[in-house]
Amino acid sequence: MWMAKWFLVVRLLAVVLPSCGQSFCAHAGVPDSGLSYTNYRVADVPWSIHVIRVERSNSQLQIHSTHAGGGALGLSTLSDQIKLLDSRQGTPVAAVNGDYYKRDGAYAGDPRGLQIVDGELVSAPAGGVCFWIDALGQPHATNVLSLFQIIWPNGATNLFGLNEERPLNSVELYTPALGLSTHTAGGRELILEQTGGSA
């Protein structure tokens, strides 16, 4: 079970960084580094499975999620995403491109499920299995459902999505992570603004 859990972590992991101000040996497999790498090859499939094991108790390592362009949409290579990382967070020692996303149209790069970047929810869960790290630093891999809803003054409710293409007759919440445009046509858009210290 432990190995399967870490395979999920690696599959969905974006970047592993040593913590700021810490000395760290980035050589995979070095004793006490907290990080090891193995490549399993299955010739008859053919598969090449890259496994990175991260010792979670090692405070010198952090796991970060990234997205193209630093927002909720867009396509870019993993190396381009790594270049956008704030160097004050540390130095990347491992990275895996491991999410499913829309490939075409105005919402190209929209994750197909949950994504949290530096504590900000940029994409809502879609009901399938997701990997995320909670506020206490604990990893989770399980099915997650969105219960986002608007309760109108008359008591009526509407479910809504987050930073996605808006389906016909539905409600979508767009956050600043989406950029300067909602990339939508038609429909009604309402802008939520913070006033007097509350949203």
C-alpha positions as CSV (number, residue, x, y, z in Angstrom):
1,M,0.0,0.0,0.0
2,W,2.8,2.4,0.9
3,M,4.4,2.0,-2.5
4,A,1.1,2.5,-4.3
5,K,0.5,5.7,-2.3
6,W,3.9,7.1,-3.3
7,F,3.3,6.2,-6.9
8,L,0.2,8.4,-6.8
9,V,2.1,11.1,-5.2
10,V,4.8,11.0,-7.8
11,R,2.2,10.7,-10.7
12,L,0.4,13.9,-9.5
13,L,3.4,15.7,-8.0
14,A,4.4,18.9,-9.6
15,V,7.7,19.9,-8.0
16,V,9.7,18.8,-5.0
17,L,11.8,21.6,-3.5
18,P,14.2,21.7,-0.6
19,S,13.2,24.3,2.0
20,C,14.7,27.8,1.9
21,G,18.0,28.2,3.7
22,Q,18.7,24.5,4.2
23,S,21.7,22.7,2.7
24,F,20.5,19.7,0.7
25,C,22.2,17.0,-1.3
26,A,20.1,16.5,-4.5
27,H,21.7,13.3,-5.5
28,A,19.0,10.6,-5.7
29,G,19.5,7.7,-3.3
30,V,22.0,9.5,-1.1
31,P,21.4,8.4,2.5
32,D,19.6,10.9,4.7
33,S,18.7,13.1,1.8
34,G,15.0,12.3,2.1
35,L,14.7,11.7,-1.7
36,S,15.4,8.6,-3.8
37,Y,14.8,7.7,-7.4
38,T,14.2,4.4,-9.1
39,N,13.4,3.5,-12.7
40,Y,11.4,0.3,-13.3
41,R,11.4,-1.1,-16.8
42,V,8.8,-3.6,-18.1
43,A,10.1,-4.6,-21.5
44,D,7.1,-6.6,-22.7
45,V,4.6,-3.7,-22.4
46,P,7.0,-1.5,-22.8
47,W,6.9,0.7,-19.7
48,S,9.5,2.8,-18.1
49,I,8.2,3.8,-14.6
50,H,10.0,6.6,-12.8
51,V,9.5,6.5,-9.1
52,I,10.5,9.3,-6.7
53,R,10.2,8.6,-3.0
54,V,10.0,11.6,-0.8
55,E,10.5,11.2,2.9
56,R,7.6,13.3,4.2
57,S,9.2,13.8,7.7
58,N,12.2,15.6,6.1
59,S,11.5,19.3,6.6
60,Q,14.1,20.2,3.9
61,L,11.6,19.0,1.2
62,Q,8.4,20.6,0.1
63,I,5.9,19.5,-2.5
64,H,4.5,22.3,-4.7
65,S,1.8,22.3,-7.4
66,T,2.3,24.5,-10.5
67,H,0.3,25.5,-13.6
68,A,1.2,26.9,-16.9
69,G,1.7,30.7,-16.8
70,G,1.1,30.7,-13.1
71,G,-2.7,30.8,-13.6
72,A,-5.6,28.5,-14.0
73,L,-5.4,28.1,-17.8
74,G,-2.6,27.6,-20.3
75,L,-0.3,25.0,-21.7
76,S,3.5,25.0,-21.2
77,T,6.3,22.5,-20.7
78,L,7.2,21.4,-17.2
79,S,10.6,23.2,-17.5
80,D,8.8,26.5,-18.3
81,Q,6.6,26.0,-15.3
82,I,9.6,25.4,-13.1
83,K,11.2,28.7,-14.4
84,L,8.2,30.5,-12.9
85,L,8.8,29.3,-9.4
86,D,9.9,31.8,-6.8
87,S,13.6,31.1,-6.1
88,R,12.9,32.0,-2.4
89,Q,10.8,28.7,-2.2
90,G,14.0,26.6,-2.8
91,T,15.6,24.8,-5.7
92,P,13.6,22.1,-7.6
93,V,15.1,18.6,-7.3
94,A,12.4,16.6,-9.0
95,A,9.3,17.4,-11.1
96,V,6.6,15.3,-12.8
97,N,4.0,16.4,-15.3
98,G,1.0,14.6,-14.0
99,D,-2.4,16.1,-14.6
100,Y,-5.2,15.7,-17.2
101,Y,-6.4,18.9,-18.9
102,K,-8.3,20.3,-21.8
103,R,-6.1,20.4,-24.9
104,D,-8.0,22.8,-27.2
105,G,-10.1,25.9,-27.4
106,A,-10.3,29.0,-25.1
107,Y,-9.9,26.8,-22.0
108,A,-6.9,24.8,-23.2
109,G,-4.9,23.8,-20.1
110,D,-8.0,23.8,-17.8
111,P,-7.2,21.0,-15.3
112,R,-9.8,18.2,-15.4
113,G,-10.3,18.2,-11.6
114,L,-8.9,19.5,-8.4
115,Q,-5.9,21.8,-8.4
116,I,-4.6,23.9,-5.5
117,V,-1.6,26.1,-6.1
118,D,0.0,27.7,-3.1
119,G,-3.2,27.4,-1.1
120,E,-5.5,28.8,-3.8
121,L,-8.1,26.6,-5.4
122,V,-7.7,27.2,-9.1
123,S,-9.8,24.2,-10.4
124,A,-12.7,22.5,-8.8
125,P,-12.9,18.7,-8.2
126,A,-14.8,16.7,-10.9
127,G,-15.7,13.7,-8.7
128,G,-12.8,11.5,-9.6
129,V,-9.7,10.6,-7.6
130,C,-7.6,13.6,-6.7
131,F,-4.3,14.1,-5.0
132,W,-3.9,17.1,-2.7
133,I,-2.0,18.2,0.4
134,D,-4.1,19.7,3.2
135,A,-3.3,22.8,5.3
136,L,-1.4,20.6,7.8
137,G,0.8,19.2,5.1
138,Q,-0.9,15.8,5.0
139,P,-1.3,14.2,1.5
140,H,-4.6,12.7,0.4
141,A,-5.7,10.6,-2.6
142,T,-9.4,10.0,-2.8
143,N,-12.6,10.9,-4.7
144,V,-13.6,14.5,-4.2
145,L,-16.9,16.1,-5.1
146,S,-17.6,19.7,-5.5
147,L,-20.5,21.1,-3.4
148,F,-20.1,24.7,-4.6
149,Q,-23.5,26.4,-4.6
150,I,-25.0,29.8,-4.6
151,I,-27.9,30.4,-2.2
152,W,-30.0,33.3,-3.6
153,P,-31.9,35.7,-1.3
154,N,-35.2,33.9,-2.1
155,G,-33.6,30.5,-1.0
156,A,-33.2,29.1,-4.5
157,T,-29.8,27.4,-5.1
158,N,-27.5,26.9,-8.1
159,L,-24.5,24.7,-8.3
160,F,-21.5,26.3,-9.8
161,G,-18.1,25.4,-11.3
162,L,-14.8,27.1,-11.0
163,N,-12.6,28.7,-13.7
164,E,-14.0,26.4,-16.4
165,E,-15.9,26.8,-19.7
166,R,-19.4,27.7,-18.8
167,P,-21.9,25.1,-20.0
168,L,-25.3,26.4,-21.3
169,N,-27.7,27.5,-18.5
170,S,-25.2,27.1,-15.7
171,V,-23.2,29.2,-13.3
172,E,-19.4,29.5,-13.2
173,L,-17.2,31.4,-10.7
174,Y,-14.1,32.9,-12.3
175,T,-11.2,33.9,-10.0
176,P,-8.2,36.2,-10.7
177,A,-6.2,33.0,-11.4
178,L,-8.1,32.8,-14.8
179,G,-6.5,36.1,-16.0
180,L,-8.0,39.3,-17.3
181,S,-10.8,37.6,-19.3
182,T,-13.4,34.9,-18.6
183,H,-13.0,33.7,-22.2
184,T,-16.8,33.4,-22.4
185,A,-19.4,34.6,-25.0
186,G,-23.0,35.3,-24.2
187,G,-24.6,34.9,-20.8
188,R,-24.6,37.3,-17.9
189,E,-21.5,38.0,-15.9
190,L,-21.6,39.4,-12.3
191,I,-18.5,40.8,-10.7
192,L,-18.0,40.1,-7.0
193,E,-16.0,42.8,-5.2
194,Q,-14.9,43.0,-1.6
195,T,-16.4,45.9,0.3
196,G,-15.9,46.9,3.9
197,G,-13.7,44.0,4.8
198,S,-16.1,41.2,3.7
199,A,-16.8,39.6,0.4
